[in-house]
Amino acid sequence: MIDVARMEYQTLVNWGIYISIAVGGWFCKQIWDAVGKLKEDIHKIEVDLPSVYIRKDEFAENMKEIKNMLNKIFDKLDEKADK
């Protein structure tokens, strides 16, 4: 004879497993989509980076020019102070 209570319990366990798999699949899909979006964002940043930001060596060169100008100004101020 088939035990009805055992069969109902097995059905509940099966449905629990199905729901768990469905929720896990949905979660994995969300993660997959988020990773894809992050890849697109990183690619966009890589493309925009050279046109938006200054390179380190360019910055150092510009800072040298500014320092030279400031040194000239300070020298002129020192000459004025000496007179």
C-alpha positions in Angstrom: 0.0 0.0 0.0 1.0 3.6 -0.7 1.4 5.8 2.3 -0.5 9.0 1.5 1.1 11.1 4.2 4.6 10.1 2.9 3.6 11.0 -0.6 2.3 14.4 0.4 5.5 15.0 2.4 7.6 14.1 -0.7 5.5 16.4 -2.9 6.2 19.3 -0.4 9.9 18.5 -0.4 9.9 18.5 -4.2 8.1 21.8 -4.4 10.6 23.2 -1.9 13.4 22.1 -4.1 11.8 23.5 -7.2 11.2 26.9 -5.5 14.8 26.9 -4.2 16.2 26.2 -7.7 14.0 28.9 -9.2 15.1 31.5 -6.6 18.7 30.5 -7.1 18.4 30.8 -10.9 16.8 34.2 -10.6 19.6 35.3 -8.2 22.3 34.0 -10.6 20.7 35.8 -13.5 20.7 39.1 -11.6 24.4 38.6 -10.8 25.2 37.7 -14.4 23.4 40.9 -15.6 25.2 43.1 -13.0 28.6 41.7 -14.1 27.7 42.4 -17.7 26.7 46.0 -16.8 30.0 46.4 -14.9 32.0 45.2 -17.9 30.2 47.8 -20.1 30.9 50.6 -17.6 34.6 49.6 -17.3 34.9 49.6 -21.1 33.3 53.0 -21.3 35.7 54.3 -18.7 38.7 52.8 -20.6 37.5 54.6 -23.7 36.9 58.0 -22.0 40.0 57.9 -19.8 42.6 59.3 -22.3 40.3 62.2 -23.3 39.1 63.2 -19.9 42.0 62.8 -17.6 45.6 64.0 -17.8 48.5 61.6 -17.7 51.0 61.7 -14.9 53.9 62.9 -17.0 51.9 65.7 -18.5 50.9 66.8 -15.0 54.5 66.8 -13.8 55.6 68.8 -16.9 52.8 71.4 -16.3 53.8 71.7 -12.6 57.4 72.3 -13.6 56.3 75.2 -15.7 54.2 76.6 -12.9 57.0 76.3 -10.5 59.4 78.1 -12.9 56.9 81.0 -13.2 56.5 81.2 -9.4 60.3 81.2 -9.0 60.5 84.1 -11.5 57.8 86.0 -9.6 59.6 85.4 -6.2 62.9 86.5 -7.7 61.3 89.8 -8.9 59.7 90.3 -5.5 63.1 89.7 -3.8 64.7 92.3 -6.1 61.9 94.8 -5.3 62.3 94.1 -1.6 66.1 94.7 -1.8 65.6 98.2 -3.3 
